[in-house]
Amino acid sequence: MKYDRIVKAIGNPKASRAVGTAISRNPVAFLIPCHRVIQSSGQIGGYMWGATRKSAMISWEAARTGA
């Protein structure tokens, strides 16, 4: 999911930075899968525990689901 889809879903298309901040502060990020959110440019973007871990989690999930 991309940030722009989240801001449209909440009805505030100018809230990308606020959404990113909220996602980055999520203390239970793996249980609530904010790591799946990527920037509208397609880049991984920030993550509380680093972009390397975020990328690894996305790759692991894709391998397990065959996506």
OpenMM code with the backbone's topology and positions (N, CA, C; nanometers):
from openmm import Vec3, app, unit

residues = "MET LYS TYR ASP ARG ILE VAL LYS ALA ILE GLY ASN PRO LYS ALA SER ARG ALA VAL GLY THR ALA ILE SER ARG ASN PRO VAL ALA PHE LEU ILE PRO CYS HIS ARG VAL ILE GLN SER SER GLY GLN ILE GLY GLY TYR MET TRP GLY ALA THR ARG LYS SER ALA MET ILE SER TRP GLU ALA ALA ARG THR GLY ALA".split()
positions = [
    Vec3(0.0849, -0.1167, 0.0000),
    Vec3(0.0000, 0.0000, 0.0000),
    Vec3(0.0896, 0.1231, 0.0000),
    Vec3(0.0463, 0.2242, -0.0686),
    Vec3(0.1238, 0.3475, -0.0753),
    Vec3(0.0594, 0.4551, 0.0102),
    Vec3(0.1406, 0.5516, 0.0527),
    Vec3(0.0920, 0.6596, 0.1367),
    Vec3(-0.0268, 0.7313, 0.0732),
    Vec3(-0.0221, 0.7533, -0.0584),
    Vec3(-0.1300, 0.8282, -0.1220),
    Vec3(-0.2645, 0.7564, -0.1102),
    Vec3(-0.2636, 0.6244, -0.1088),
    Vec3(-0.3887, 0.5505, -0.0894),
    Vec3(-0.4416, 0.5683, 0.0522),
    Vec3(-0.3514, 0.5765, 0.1491),
    Vec3(-0.3941, 0.5957, 0.2879),
    Vec3(-0.4532, 0.7346, 0.3062),
    Vec3(-0.3865, 0.8369, 0.2542),
    Vec3(-0.4379, 0.9728, 0.2727),
    Vec3(-0.5705, 0.9926, 0.2003),
    Vec3(-0.5896, 0.9270, 0.0880),
    Vec3(-0.7192, 0.9341, 0.0197),
    Vec3(-0.8261, 0.8620, 0.1002),
    Vec3(-0.7894, 0.7486, 0.1592),
    Vec3(-0.8854, 0.6709, 0.2386),
    Vec3(-0.9315, 0.7472, 0.3625),
    Vec3(-0.8426, 0.8291, 0.4207),
    Vec3(-0.8826, 0.9058, 0.5382),
    Vec3(-0.9414, 1.0412, 0.4998),
    Vec3(-0.9430, 1.0700, 0.3703),
    Vec3(-1.0060, 1.1926, 0.3227),
    Vec3(-0.9231, 1.3183, 0.3384),
    Vec3(-0.7913, 1.3029, 0.3458),
    Vec3(-0.7048, 1.4200, 0.3599),
    Vec3(-0.5828, 1.4022, 0.2705),
    Vec3(-0.5947, 1.4393, 0.1428),
    Vec3(-0.4862, 1.4150, 0.0476),
    Vec3(-0.3563, 1.4895, 0.0753),
    Vec3(-0.3567, 1.5823, 0.1693),
    Vec3(-0.2339, 1.6558, 0.2023),
    Vec3(-0.1673, 1.6024, 0.3284),
    Vec3(-0.2093, 1.4864, 0.3759),
    Vec3(-0.1602, 1.4328, 0.5037),
    Vec3(-0.0488, 1.3302, 0.4888),
    Vec3(0.0191, 1.3267, 0.3760),
    Vec3(0.1232, 1.2257, 0.3544),
    Vec3(0.2301, 1.2278, 0.4629),
    Vec3(0.2764, 1.3438, 0.4995),
    Vec3(0.3809, 1.3539, 0.6022),
    Vec3(0.3273, 1.3046, 0.7370),
    Vec3(0.2037, 1.3409, 0.7716),
    Vec3(0.1450, 1.2961, 0.8980),
    Vec3(0.1282, 1.1447, 0.8994),
    Vec3(0.0873, 1.0885, 0.7862),
    Vec3(0.0729, 0.9429, 0.7766),
    Vec3(0.2087, 0.8766, 0.7928),
    Vec3(0.3093, 0.9290, 0.7252),
    Vec3(0.4446, 0.8740, 0.7381),
    Vec3(0.4963, 0.8795, 0.8804),
    Vec3(0.4697, 0.9905, 0.9477),
    Vec3(0.5132, 1.0054, 1.0866),
    Vec3(0.4422, 0.9048, 1.1761),
    Vec3(0.3116, 0.8906, 1.1578),
    Vec3(0.2351, 0.7950, 1.2387),
    Vec3(0.2848, 0.6530, 1.2163),
    Vec3(0.3112, 0.6188, 1.0929),
    Vec3(0.3595, 0.4845, 1.0616),
    Vec3(0.4974, 0.4621, 1.1227),
    Vec3(0.5828, 0.5625, 1.1160),
    Vec3(0.7187, 0.5461, 1.1693),
    Vec3(0.7209, 0.5332, 1.3207),
    Vec3(0.6172, 0.5789, 1.3874),
    Vec3(0.6108, 0.5718, 1.5337),
    Vec3(0.5312, 0.4518, 1.5847),
    Vec3(0.4925, 0.3640, 1.4969),
    Vec3(0.4120, 0.2483, 1.5340),
    Vec3(0.4977, 0.1494, 1.6142),
    Vec3(0.4728, 0.1324, 1.7450),
    Vec3(0.5571, 0.0456, 1.8273),
    Vec3(0.5339, -0.1042, 1.8048),
    Vec3(0.4278, -0.1408, 1.7394),
    Vec3(0.4000, -0.2825, 1.7122),
    Vec3(0.3911, -0.3026, 1.5609),
    Vec3(0.4919, -0.2523, 1.4926),
    Vec3(0.4895, -0.2428, 1.3473),
    Vec3(0.4715, -0.3755, 1.2754),
    Vec3(0.5228, -0.4839, 1.3285),
    Vec3(0.5073, -0.6102, 1.2569),
    Vec3(0.3662, -0.6657, 1.2751),
    Vec3(0.3073, -0.6436, 1.3911),
    Vec3(0.1705, -0.6907, 1.4155),
    Vec3(0.0686, -0.6067, 1.3401),
    Vec3(0.0930, -0.4771, 1.3331),
    Vec3(0.0100, -0.3866, 1.2538),
    Vec3(0.0982, -0.3482, 1.1357),
    Vec3(0.0751, -0.4064, 1.0210),
    Vec3(0.1737, -0.4068, 0.9115),
    Vec3(0.1987, -0.2745, 0.8409),
    Vec3(0.2475, -0.1761, 0.9141),
    Vec3(0.2814, -0.0498, 0.8493),
    Vec3(0.4036, -0.0651, 0.7591),
    Vec3(0.4797, -0.1725, 0.7772),
    Vec3(0.5975, -0.1923, 0.6927),
    Vec3(0.5589, -0.2153, 0.5469),
    Vec3(0.4341, -0.2440, 0.5207),
    Vec3(0.3899, -0.2663, 0.3834),
    Vec3(0.3662, -0.1373, 0.3064),
    Vec3(0.3635, -0.0257, 0.3755),
    Vec3(0.3390, 0.1021, 0.3106),
    Vec3(0.4685, 0.1511, 0.2465),
    Vec3(0.4590, 0.1873, 0.1195),
    Vec3(0.5749, 0.2402, 0.0484),
    Vec3(0.5395, 0.3782, -0.0066),
    Vec3(0.6404, 0.4544, -0.0425),
    Vec3(0.6186, 0.5883, -0.0956),
    Vec3(0.5543, 0.5788, -0.2336),
    Vec3(0.4837, 0.6844, -0.2741),
    Vec3(0.4174, 0.6834, -0.4042),
    Vec3(0.5181, 0.6716, -0.5185),
    Vec3(0.6431, 0.7052, -0.4924),
    Vec3(0.7485, 0.6914, -0.5937),
    Vec3(0.7894, 0.5451, -0.6117),
    Vec3(0.7442, 0.4586, -0.5186),
    Vec3(0.7814, 0.3175, -0.5237),
    Vec3(0.9005, 0.2844, -0.4358),
    Vec3(0.9628, 0.3863, -0.3753),
    Vec3(1.0763, 0.3620, -0.2878),
    Vec3(1.0289, 0.3113, -0.1521),
    Vec3(1.1163, 0.2399, -0.0842),
    Vec3(1.0833, 0.1806, 0.0449),
    Vec3(1.0485, 0.2867, 0.1484),
    Vec3(1.1253, 0.3925, 0.1584),
    Vec3(1.0983, 0.4986, 0.2544),
    Vec3(1.1451, 0.4630, 0.3939),
    Vec3(1.1082, 0.5466, 0.4884),
    Vec3(1.1525, 0.5283, 0.6254),
    Vec3(1.0786, 0.4175, 0.6990),
    Vec3(1.1409, 0.3729, 0.8053),
    Vec3(1.0826, 0.2694, 0.8895),
    Vec3(1.1532, 0.2755, 1.0237),
    Vec3(1.0799, 0.2584, 1.1298),
    Vec3(1.1354, 0.2722, 1.2646),
    Vec3(1.2632, 0.1897, 1.2841),
    Vec3(1.2676, 0.0691, 1.2290),
    Vec3(1.3828, -0.0191, 1.2484),
    Vec3(1.4714, -0.0261, 1.1244),
    Vec3(1.4606, 0.0714, 1.0361),
    Vec3(1.5482, 0.0823, 0.9207),
    Vec3(1.4910, 0.0257, 0.7919),
    Vec3(1.5325, 0.0865, 0.6820),
    Vec3(1.4842, 0.0468, 0.5499),
    Vec3(1.5285, -0.0946, 0.5128),
    Vec3(1.6447, -0.1380, 0.5614),
    Vec3(1.6922, -0.2731, 0.5307),
    Vec3(1.5978, -0.3771, 0.5891),
    Vec3(1.5574, -0.3581, 0.7131),
    Vec3(1.4646, -0.4522, 0.7765),
    Vec3(1.3277, -0.4484, 0.7081),
    Vec3(1.2818, -0.3274, 0.6735),
    Vec3(1.1527, -0.3129, 0.6064),
    Vec3(1.1547, -0.3882, 0.4733),
    Vec3(1.2600, -0.3706, 0.3973),
    Vec3(1.2739, -0.4389, 0.2692),
    Vec3(1.2779, -0.5903, 0.2881),
    Vec3(1.3497, -0.6361, 0.3893),
    Vec3(1.3586, -0.7801, 0.4169),
    Vec3(1.2222, -0.8375, 0.4542),
    Vec3(1.1447, -0.7637, 0.5334),
    Vec3(1.0124, -0.8117, 0.5734),
    Vec3(0.9187, -0.8211, 0.4535),
    Vec3(0.9237, -0.7206, 0.3669),
    Vec3(0.8395, -0.7219, 0.2472),
    Vec3(0.8798, -0.8386, 0.1565),
    Vec3(1.0094, -0.8593, 0.1400),
    Vec3(1.0582, -0.9700, 0.0572),
    Vec3(1.0202, -1.1053, 0.1160),
    Vec3(1.0327, -1.1196, 0.2471),
    Vec3(0.9970, -1.2449, 0.3137),
    Vec3(0.8488, -1.2756, 0.2939),
    Vec3(0.7631, -1.1737, 0.3117),
    Vec3(0.6206, -1.1934, 0.2922),
    Vec3(0.5883, -1.2307, 0.1478),
    Vec3(0.6542, -1.1649, 0.0529),
    Vec3(0.6300, -1.1930, -0.0890),
    Vec3(0.6710, -1.3364, -0.1224),
    Vec3(0.7810, -1.3823, -0.0656),
    Vec3(0.8265, -1.5184, -0.0918),
    Vec3(0.7286, -1.6204, -0.0336),
    Vec3(0.6743, -1.5914, 0.0825),
    Vec3(0.5807, -1.6850, 0.1485),
    Vec3(0.4446, -1.6893, 0.0787),
    Vec3(0.4058, -1.5789, 0.0164),
    Vec3(0.2744, -1.5738, -0.0498),
    Vec3(0.2830, -1.5986, -0.1990),
    Vec3(0.4053, -1.6009, -0.2509),
    Vec3(0.4237, -1.6217, -0.3935),
    Vec3(0.3942, -1.4963, -0.4746),
    Vec3(0.3884, -1.3819, -0.4080),
    Vec3(0.3573, -1.2553, -0.4771),
    Vec3(0.4761, -1.2032, -0.5533),
] * unit.nanometer
topology = app.Topology()
chain = topology.addChain("A")
for resn in residues:
    res = topology.addResidue(resn, chain)
    for name in ("N", "CA", "C"):
        topology.addAtom(name, app.Element.getBySymbol(name[0]), res)
